[in-house]
Each structure stands twice: as C-alpha cells, then as structure tokens.
Amino acid sequence: MILLKREHFDMMVAHAKGHAPLEACGLIGGKIEGEVKTVEKVYLLTNTDASEEHFSMDPNEQFAAVKDMRSRGIGLLGNFHSHPATPSRPSEEDKRLALDPRASYMILSLMEEEPVLRSFHIEDGEVTVEDLTITEQ
C-alpha cells in the first residue's frame, strides 16, 4: 500500500496540468515500513524530452532530488509521470523502461475532467496495480 498526502497529489496535478499537453514527471521520496510506502516528498522534475508521448528526467535534477532525500533520511520510492490524453496505465514504453522492480511507477491521467492517479509495480514487463490511498494529513 502507498500513502500519499492530498497536498502531494495536488502538487502532481498542478505540475502535470502546467505542462500539458506535454508529459510531466518527477520522483517520489519516502519511507517503507513493512508493506506500507509513505510518501514524504514529491520532486517535480523537467521532462527533457518535451514530448506528449514520453519523458526523460533531467539528470541534474534527479541527482539533486536523491541528495535531498538522503539529507532528510528518506529513500527513493519511485517516480511519476503524466499521461495528458491517455488513461492511467503503463504504455509499452513505460513497461520497457521500468528497470527497478522495487520502484513504484505512478501515472497521472489528465484524460478526464477529474485527474486519475494510479500506481504500478512493474517487473519483467508484468504490471500489477498497487493500492494507493490519498490521505488528508
């Protein structure tokens, strides 16, 4: 299960809407206790591909985010990116590029009026939906 604060969700949505129709992306830092991943910080990064169909994260921003996570005593839980005009599910490219089986891969769809955020575990091309709860605190 993943716990994500409403304020973090709102940040992700604003970032994605602000970059639409291009895909937006970022990293997610937090803590793992047993089967629960708690998001402590969301890092909004630049999609250096500037594309509507795929993304690459700025390497310098990634490095700075991981450095910040270490200073806060949290770890990298995974990443997120937006699908401005398609559903919240991994594309074939998303599956191919999902190289870390420990990571959570969140996809935020802006296709409908209400944004849809889902999280996935992807290993060897196999996709499993992860339980994701948006909390008010």
Salt bridges, closest charged atoms under 4 A:
ASP49 OD2 - HIS54 ND1 3.02
ASP68 OD2 - ARG72 NE 2.58
GLU92 OE2 - LYS95 NZ 3.04
ASP94 OD2 - HIS81 NE2 3.28
ASP94 OD2 - HIS83 NE2 3.22
ASP100 OD1 - ARG102 NE 3.08
GLU123 OE1 - HIS121 NE2 3.49
GLU136 OE2 - ARG6 NE 3.48
